[in-house]
Amino acid sequence: MELDIQCEEMSPSRWAELLTTMKSCKTIRLDDCNLSSSNCEDLSSIINTNPALTELKLNNNELGDAGVEYLCKGLLTPSCSLQKLWLQNCNLTSASCETLRSVLSAQPSLTELHVGDNRLGTAGVKVLCQGIMNPSCKLQKLQLEYCELTADIVEALNAALQSKPTLKELSLSNNTLGDTAVKQLCQGLVEASCNLELLHLENCGITSDSCMEISAVLRNKSSLMDLSVGDNKIGDSGLALLCQGLMHPSCKIQKLWLWDCDLTSASCKDLSRLISTKETLTEISLIDNNLRDSGMEMLCQALKDPKSKLQELWVRECGLTTACCKAVSSALSTNKHLKVLHIGENKLGDAGVELLCEGLMHPNCNIQSLWLGNCDLTAGCCATLATIMATKQCLTELDLSYNPLDDEGIRKICEALRKPSCNVQQLILYDILWSSEVDDELRALEESKPEVKIIS
């Protein structure tokens, strides 16, 4: 049984009711439920008496160090079989790390620990690393985003990596590590026996200086499938170094996030080669890079290569205009694998979207999710978009937010939604002005088609 509740204020009577249910739950998720340390005392008892419980998710609650201390009493009992523990943004400090260290040292069932968005600090995470190094610890996933870590943490992390062959996922995003620390971390990863599958280093103060070492990880860890270095100023020169590792035959990368990395169209030659030849690559995010139309045209040429297996392309806010839409359309009509296209916040205009729709209508196109928010669209392109919605049954998600579609455009979209052939299940319409009459039409449409979710 699974209990999954979010964003609900817990009255004493409601909490008592849920405690009875929790006694037989395999999964308990209570994110954003205004829980405190007193609730943790009850949860500790549940952990102790419910051996079926394998996942506990308590993100965004004010548990504090006292709450974690209560939880850990239950986690340390022999009957506990918990595998996944989520405590993100729970107002924890380094004081919680000693208690969690005891759990890591004594509880071999625990394979996932998510403690991001807590002020654990370098000193606290060093204590966690001591628990990870215990032979009893079988941790596979460690998430430490926004934990106020500095470069001093790397020595302890590397020691933990050396001792823990089970570790598959490591997320250190949004910590001020810097190039020197990232170089040391990468050297440790290359030497470690762990088969790392995921490495997230977003907003870690990385420049092109550490990209050669990250590239070495890509070459030496064929297990690595998910790399995110977004929000780091690696630039075109850093990307070129990363591509040396990405293009290595032993690299099996599947997901690559490079958003806001100061890339320009100069990087698109390397990226195109990667997209057209690395058949394992299924998802790439290039959001907020100045690729321009010339860069996008190169990427589209790569998408047309039969070897390309890319399924998701994120090019939001990349300086694109109507000029590249013919190339995008051609790629859509050729590539059977692409399912998700985020191309919002680009000045495509109605003319550009009309061109895109030509590719979307092609039988080869299998797009499921299309994001066109803030693309300078008007009601003028909505008739064509409505035709796509009504005829392209693979399309299940459409974002048209921040475009001045007005009543005329929204009514055309509604007309398409009403048709039995339309399979759109999620329509996103943030910050679009329409009349109360159109609002009534949208609400009525949701009632008549409960499978459709309109977000506005």
ZILINBEL-V790978 format. One record per backbone hydrogen bond with DSSP energy under -0.5 kcal/mol. NH is the residue of the N-H (numbers start at 1). CO is the residue of the C=O. Records with the same first field share a line. If there is no record, write none. Layout:
NH=CO ; CO
This chain:
3=27
4=2
5=29
7=31
10=33
11=9
15=11
16=12
17=13
18=14
19=15
20=16
21=17
22=18
23=19
24=21
25=22
26=1
27=1
28=55
29=3
30=57
31=5
32=59
33=30
39=36
40=36
41=37
42=38
43=39
44=40
45=41
46=42
47=43
48=44
49=45
50=46
51=49
53=50
54=26
55=26
56=84
57=28
58=56 ; 86
60=88
62=35
63=61
64=90
67=63
68=64
69=65
70=66
71=67
72=68
73=69 ; 70
74=70 ; 71
75=71
76=72
77=74
80=77
83=54
84=54
85=112
86=56
87=85 ; 114
89=116
90=87
94=119
96=93
97=94
98=94
99=95
100=96
101=97
102=98
103=99
104=100
105=101
106=102
107=103
108=106
110=107
111=83 ; 109
112=83
113=141
114=85
115=113 ; 143
117=145
119=92
120=118
121=147
122=148
124=120
125=121
126=122
127=123
128=124
129=125
130=126
131=127
132=128
133=129
134=131
137=134
138=110
140=111
141=111
142=169
143=113
144=142 ; 171
146=173
147=144
151=176
153=150
154=151
157=153
158=154
159=155
160=156
161=157
162=158
163=159
164=160 ; 161
165=163
167=164
168=140
169=140
170=198
171=142
172=170 ; 200
174=202
176=149
177=175
178=204
179=205
181=177
182=178
183=179
184=180
185=181
186=182
187=183
188=184
189=185
190=186
191=187
192=188
195=165
196=194
197=168
198=168
199=226
200=170
201=199 ; 228
203=230
204=201
208=233
210=207
211=208
214=210
215=211
216=212
217=213
218=214
219=215
220=216
221=217
222=220
224=221
225=197
226=197
227=255
228=199
229=257
231=259
233=206
234=232
235=261
238=234
239=235
240=236
241=237
242=238
243=239
244=240 ; 241
245=241 ; 242
246=242
247=243
248=245
251=248
254=225
255=225
256=283
257=227
258=256 ; 285
260=287
261=258
265=290
267=264
268=265
269=266
271=267
272=268
273=269
274=270
275=271
276=272
277=273
278=274
279=277
281=278
282=254
283=254
284=312
285=256
286=284 ; 314
288=316
289=286
290=263
291=289
292=318
295=291
296=292
297=293
298=294
299=295
300=296
301=297
302=298
303=299
304=300
305=302
308=305
311=282
312=282
313=340
314=284
315=313 ; 342
317=344
318=315
322=347
324=321
325=322
328=324
329=325
330=326
331=327
332=328
333=329
334=330 ; 331
335=331
336=334
339=311
340=311
341=369
342=313
343=341 ; 371
345=373
347=320
348=346
349=375
350=376
352=348
353=349
354=350
355=351
356=352
357=353
358=354 ; 355
359=355 ; 356
360=356
361=357
362=359
365=362
366=338
368=339
369=339
370=397
371=341
372=370 ; 399
374=401
375=372
379=404
381=378
382=379
383=379
385=381
386=382
387=383
388=384
389=385
390=386
391=387
392=388
393=391
395=392
396=368 ; 394
397=368
398=426
399=370
400=398 ; 428
402=430
403=400
404=377
405=403
409=405
410=406
411=407
412=408
413=409
414=410
415=411
416=412
417=413
418=414
419=415 ; 416
422=419
423=389
425=396
426=396
427=453
428=398
429=427 ; 455
431=456
432=429
439=435
440=436
441=437
442=438
443=439
444=440
445=441
446=442
447=443
448=444
449=445
452=449
453=425
454=452
455=427 ; 453
456=454
